[in-house]
Amino acid sequence: MNASANPDPVEQAGDAFRALRRAIVRSRGFSLQVCTCDAPATRDQLIDNLAASLPALTLHRIELPDPAEQDPLAAVAALEPPGPVMIVGLECLLADEARAERLLSALNLSRGDWPLRLSAPVVVWLPRRLMGRLT
């Protein structure tokens, strides 16, 4: 059996974790990563492990507000002290058509401002089934 034909899921998860950690460490300001994870408990464990492996950084975990209530970029930019941001919970906003439209419009309209206002990596976590909706 060819090992590369059926990669081990645990090994793949470890490779993905190391790649994300490396991207955060090497970031010299704003960067954007999108991570898919279908299980919120697994996602939270990965974020906790990431925070533990980067003790010199303050990792923030945030659920974006409905853009009708607050600008998503403003919510992220207000986090102190600056540090990598883990955006979670998008499935709640994307599940409702009206809220999803407001969120996607707000993100699209402000996409050029994110690198100007943020000096840290941003990681968007979402279930695999929503990847197409976000992109």
Contact map, one row per residue, 1 for C-alpha under 8 A:
111010000000000000000000000000000000000000000000000000000000000000000000000000000000000000000000000000000000000000000000000000000000000
111111000000000000000000000000000000000000000000000000000000000000000000000000000000000000000000000000000000000000000000000000000000000
111111100000000000000000000000000000000000000000000000000000000000000000000000000000000000000000000000000000000000000000000000000000000
011111100000000000000000000000000000000000000000000000000000000000000000000000000000000000000000000000000000000000000000000000000000000
111111100000000000000000000000000000000000000000000000000000000000000000000000000000000000000000000000000000000000000000000000000000000
011111110000000000000000000000000000000000000000000000000000000000000000000000000000000000000000000000000000000000000000000000000000000
001111111011000000000000000000000000000000000000000000000000000000000000000000000000000000000000000000000000000000000000000000000000000
000001111111000000000000000000000000000000000000000000000000000000000000000000000000000000000000000000000000000000000000000000000000000
000000111111100000000000000000000000000000000000000000000000000000000000000000000000000000000000000000000000000000000000000000000000000
000000011111110000000000000000000000000000000000000000000000000000000000000000000000000000000000000000000000000000000000000000000000000
000000111111111000000000000000000000000000000000000000000000000000000000000000000000000000000000000000000000000000000000000000000000000
000000111111111100000000000000000000000000000000000000000000000000000000000000000000000000000000000000000000000000000000000000000000000
000000001111111110000000000000000000000000000000000000000000000000000000000000000000000000000000000000000000000000000000000000000000000
000000000111111111000000000000000000000000000000000000000000000000000000000000000000000000000000000000000000000000000000000000000000000
000000000011111111100000000000000000000000000000000000000000000000000000000000000000000000000000000000000000000000000000000000000000000
000000000001111111110000000000000000000000000000000000000000000000000000000000000000000000000000000000000000000000000000000000000000000
000000000000111111111000000000000000000000000100010000000000000000000000000000000000000000000000000000000000000000000000000000000000000
000000000000011111111100000000000000000000000000000000000000000000000000000000000000000000000000000000000000000000000000000000000000000
000000000000001111111110000000000000000000000000000000000000000000000000000000000000000000000000000000000000000000000000000000000000000
000000000000000111111111000000001000000000000000000000000000000000000000000000000000000000000000000000000000000000000000000000000000000
000000000000000011111111100000000000000000000000010000000000000000000000000000000000000000000000000000000000000000000000000000000000000
000000000000000001111111110000000000000000000000000000000000000000000000000000000000000000000000000000000000000000000000000000000000000
000000000000000000111111111000000000000000000000000000000000000000000000000000000000000000000000000000000000000000000000000000000000000
000000000000000000011111111000000000000000000000000000000000000000000000000000000001000000000000000000000000000000000000100000000000000
000000000000000000001111111000000000000000000000000000000000000000000000000000000000000000000000000000000000000000000000000000000000000
000000000000000000000111111100000000000000000000000000000000000000000000000000000000000000000000000000000000000000000000000000000000000
000000000000000000000011111111100000000000000000000000000000000000000000000000000000000000000000000000000000000000000001100000000000000
000000000000000000000000011111000000000000000000000000000000000000000000000000000000000000000000000000000000000000000011000000000000000
000000000000000000000000001111100000000000000000000000000000000000000000000000000000000000000000000000000000000000100111100000000000000
000000000000000000000000001111110000000000000000000000000000000000000000000000000000000000000000000000000000000001100111110000000000000
000000000000000000000000001011111000000000000000000000000000000000000000000000000000000000000000000000000000000000100001110000000000000
000000000000000000000000000001111100000000000000000000000000000000000000000000000000000000000000000000000000000000000000111100000000000
000000000000000000010000000000111110000000000000000000000000000000000000000000000000000000000000000000000000000000000000111100000000000
000000000000000000000000000000011111000000000000000000000000000000000000000000000000000000000000000000000000000000000000001111000000000
000000000000000000000000000000001111100000000000000000000000000000000000000000000000000000000000000000000000000000000000001111000000000
000000000000000000000000000000000111110000000000000000000000000000000000000000000000000000000000000000000000000000000000000011110010000
000000000000000000000000000000000011111101100000000000000000000000000000000000000000000000000000000000000000000000000000000011110000000
000000000000000000000000000000000001111100100000000000000000000000000000000000000000000000000000000000000000000000000000000001110000000
000000000000000000000000000000000000111111100000000000000000000000000000000000000000000000000000000000000000000000000000000000100000000
000000000000000000000000000000000000111111110000000000000000000000000000000000000000000000000000000000000000000000000000000000000000000
000000000000000000000000000000000000001111111000000000000000000000000000000000000000000000000000000000000000000000000000000000000000000
000000000000000000000000000000000000101111111100000000000000000000000000000000000000000000000000000000000000000000000000000000000000000
000000000000000000000000000000000000111111111110000000000000000000000000000000000000000000000000000000000000000000000000000010000000000
000000000000000000000000000000000000000111111111000000000000000000000000000000000000000000000000000000000000000000000000000000000000000
000000000000000000000000000000000000000011111111100000000000000000000000000000000000000000000000000000000000000000000000000000000000000
000000000000000010000000000000000000000001111111110000000000000000000000000000000000000000000000000000000000000000000000000000000000000
000000000000000000000000000000000000000000111111111000000000000000000000000000000000010000000000000000000000000000000000000000000000000
000000000000000000000000000000000000000000011111111100000000000000000000000000000000000000000000000000000000000000000000000000000000000
000000000000000000000000000000000000000000001111111110000000000000000000000000000000000000000000000000000000000000000000000000000000000
000000000000000010001000000000000000000000000111111111000000000000000000000000000000000000000000000000000000000000000000000000000000000
000000000000000000000000000000000000000000000011111111101110000000000000000000000000000000000000000000000000000000000000000000000000000
000000000000000000000000000000000000000000000001111111100000000000000000000000000000000000000000000000000000000000000000000000000000000
000000000000000000000000000000000000000000000000111111100000000000000000000000000000000000000000000000000000000000000000000000000000000
000000000000000000000000000000000000000000000000011111111000000000000000000000000000000000000000000000000000000000000000000000000000000
000000000000000000000000000000000000000000000000001111111100000000000000000000000000000000000000000000000000000000000000000000000000000
000000000000000000000000000000000000000000000000000001111100000000000000000000000000000000000000000000000000000000000000000000000000000
000000000000000000000000000000000000000000000000001001111110000000000000000000000011000000000000000000000000000000000000000000000000000
000000000000000000000000000000000000000000000000001000111111000000000000000000001111000000000000000000000000000000000000000000000000000
000000000000000000000000000000000000000000000000001000001111100000000000000000000011110000000000000000000000000000000000000000000000000
000000000000000000000000000000000000000000000000000000000111110000000000000000100011110000000000000000000000000000000000000000000000000
000000000000000000000000000000000000000000000000000000000011111000000000000000000000111100000000000000000000000000000000000000000000000
000000000000000000000000000000000000000000000000000000000001111100000000000100000000111100000000000000000000000000000000000000000000000
000000000000000000000000000000000000000000000000000000000000111110000000000000000000001111000000000000000000000000000000000000000000000
000000000000000000000000000000000000000000000000000000000000011111000001001100000000001111000000000000000000000000000000000000000000000
000000000000000000000000000000000000000000000000000000000000001111101111001000000000000000000000000000000000000000000000000000000000000
000000000000000000000000000000000000000000000000000000000000000111111111000000000000000000001000001001100000000000000000000000000000000
000000000000000000000000000000000000000000000000000000000000000011111111000000000000000000000000001001100100000000000000000000000000000
000000000000000000000000000000000000000000000000000000000000000001111110000000000000000000000000000001000000000000000000000000000000000
000000000000000000000000000000000000000000000000000000000000000011111110000000000000000000000000000000000000000000000000000000000000000
000000000000000000000000000000000000000000000000000000000000000011111111011000000000000000000000000000000000000000000000000000000000000
000000000000000000000000000000000000000000000000000000000000000011111111111000000000000000000000000000000100000000000000000000000000000
000000000000000000000000000000000000000000000000000000000000000111100111111100000000000000000000000000100110000000000000000000000000000
000000000000000000000000000000000000000000000000000000000000000000000011111110000000000000000000000000000010010001000000000000000000000
000000000000000000000000000000000000000000000000000000000000000000000111111111000000000000000000000000000000000000000000000000000000000
000000000000000000000000000000000000000000000000000000000000000110000111111111100000000000000000000000000000000000000000000000000000000
000000000000000000000000000000000000000000000000000000000000010100000001111111100000100000000000000000000000000000000000000000000000000
000000000000000000000000000000000000000000000000000000000000000000000000111111100000000000000000000000000000000000001100000000000000000
000000000000000000000000000000000000000000000000000000000000000000000000011111110000000000000000000000000000000000000000000000000000000
000000000000000000000000000000000000000000000000000000000001000000000000001111111100000000000000000000000000000000000000000000000000000
000000000000000000000000000000000000000000000000000000000000000000000000000001111110000000000000000000000000000000000000000000000000000
000000000000000000000000000000000000000000000000000000000100000000000000000000111110000000000000000000000000000000000000000000000000000
000000000000000000000000000000000000000000000000000000000100000000000000000000111111000000000000000000000000000000000011000000000000000
000000000000000000000000000000000000000000000000000000001111000000000000000000011111100000000000000000000000000000000011100000000000000
000000000000000000000001000000000000000000000000000000001111000000000000000000000111110000000000000000000000000000000001111000000000000
000000000000000000000000000000000000000000000000000000000011110000000000000100000011111000000000000000000000000000000001111000000000000
000000000000000000000000000000000000000000000010000000000011110000000000000000000001111100000000000000000000000000000000011110000000000
000000000000000000000000000000000000000000000000000000000000111100000000000000000000111111000000000000000000000000000000011110000000000
000000000000000000000000000000000000000000000000000000000000111100000000000000000000011111000000000000000000000000000000000111000000000
000000000000000000000000000000000000000000000000000000000000001100000000000000000000001111111000000000000000000000000000000011000000000
000000000000000000000000000000000000000000000000000000000000001100000000000000000000001111111100000000000000000000000000000011000000000
000000000000000000000000000000000000000000000000000000000000000000000000000000000000000011111110000000000000000000000000000001100100000
000000000000000000000000000000000000000000000000000000000000000000000000000000000000000011111111000000000000000000000000000000000000000
000000000000000000000000000000000000000000000000000000000000000001000000000000000000000011111111001100100000000000000000000000000000000
000000000000000000000000000000000000000000000000000000000000000000000000000000000000000001111111101100100000000000000000000000000100100
000000000000000000000000000000000000000000000000000000000000000000000000000000000000000000111111101100000000000000000000000000000000000
000000000000000000000000000000000000000000000000000000000000000000000000000000000000000000011111111100000000000000000000000000000000000
000000000000000000000000000000000000000000000000000000000000000000000000000000000000000000000111111110000000000000000000000000000000000
000000000000000000000000000000000000000000000000000000000000000000000000000000000000000000000001111111000000000000000000000000000000000
000000000000000000000000000000000000000000000000000000000000000001100000000000000000000000001111111111100000000000000000000000000000000
000000000000000000000000000000000000000000000000000000000000000000000000000000000000000000001111111111110000000000000000000000000000000
000000000000000000000000000000000000000000000000000000000000000000000000000000000000000000000000111111111000000000000000000000000000000
000000000000000000000000000000000000000000000000000000000000000001110000000000000000000000000000011111111100000000000000000000000000000
000000000000000000000000000000000000000000000000000000000000000001100001000000000000000000001100001111111110000000000000000000000000000
000000000000000000000000000000000000000000000000000000000000000000000000000000000000000000000000000111111111000000000000000000000000010
000000000000000000000000000000000000000000000000000000000000000000000000000000000000000000000000000011111111100000000000000000000000000
000000000000000000000000000000000000000000000000000000000000000000100011000000000000000000000000000001111111110000000000000000000000000
000000000000000000000000000000000000000000000000000000000000000000000001100000000000000000000000000000111111111000000000000000000000000
000000000000000000000000000000000000000000000000000000000000000000000000000000000000000000000000000000011111111000000000000000000000000
000000000000000000000000000000000000000000000000000000000000000000000000000000000000000000000000000000001111111100000000000000000000000
000000000000000000000000000000000000000000000000000000000000000000000000100000000000000000000000000000000111111111000000000000000000000
000000000000000000000000000000000000000000000000000000000000000000000000000000000000000000000000000000000011111111000000000000000000000
000000000000000000000000000000000000000000000000000000000000000000000000000000000000000000000000000000000000111111110000000000000000000
000000000000000000000000000000000000000000000000000000000000000000000000000000000000000000000000000000000000011111111000000000000000000
000000000000000000000000000001000000000000000000000000000000000000000000100000000000000000000000000000000000011111111100000000000000000
000000000000000000000000000011100000000000000000000000000000000000000000000000000000000000000000000000000000000111111110000000000000000
000000000000000000000000000000000000000000000000000000000000000000000000000000000000000000000000000000000000000111111110000000000000000
000000000000000000000000000000000000000000000000000000000000000000000000000010000000000000000000000000000000000011111110000000000000000
000000000000000000000000000011000000000000000000000000000000000000000000000010000000000000000000000000000000000001111111000000000000000
000000000000000000000000000111000000000000000000000000000000000000000000000000000110000000000000000000000000000000111111100000000000000
000000000000000000000000001111100000000000000000000000000000000000000000000000000111100000000000000000000000000000000111110000000000000
000000000000000000000001001011111000000000000000000000000000000000000000000000000011100000000000000000000000000000000011111000000000000
000000000000000000000000000001111000000000000000000000000000000000000000000000000001111000000000000000000000000000000001111100000000000
000000000000000000000000000000011110000000000000000000000000000000000000000000000001111000000000000000000000000000000000111110000000000
000000000000000000000000000000011110000000000000000000000000000000000000000000000000011100000000000000000000000000000000011111000000000
000000000000000000000000000000000111100000100000000000000000000000000000000000000000011111000000000000000000000000000000001111100000000
000000000000000000000000000000000111110000000000000000000000000000000000000000000000000111100000000000000000000000000000000111110110000
000000000000000000000000000000000001111000000000000000000000000000000000000000000000000000100000000000000000000000000000000011111110000
000000000000000000000000000000000001110000000000000000000000000000000000000000000000000000000000000000000000000000000000000001111110000
000000000000000000000000000000000000000000000000000000000000000000000000000000000000000000000000000000000000000000000000000000111111000
000000000000000000000000000000000000000000000000000000000000000000000000000000000000000000100100000000000000000000000000000001111111110
000000000000000000000000000000000001000000000000000000000000000000000000000000000000000000000000000000000000000000000000000001111111111
000000000000000000000000000000000000000000000000000000000000000000000000000000000000000000000000000000000000000000000000000000001111111
000000000000000000000000000000000000000000000000000000000000000000000000000000000000000000000100000000000000000000000000000000000111111
000000000000000000000000000000000000000000000000000000000000000000000000000000000000000000000000000000010000000000000000000000000111111
000000000000000000000000000000000000000000000000000000000000000000000000000000000000000000000000000000000000000000000000000000000011111
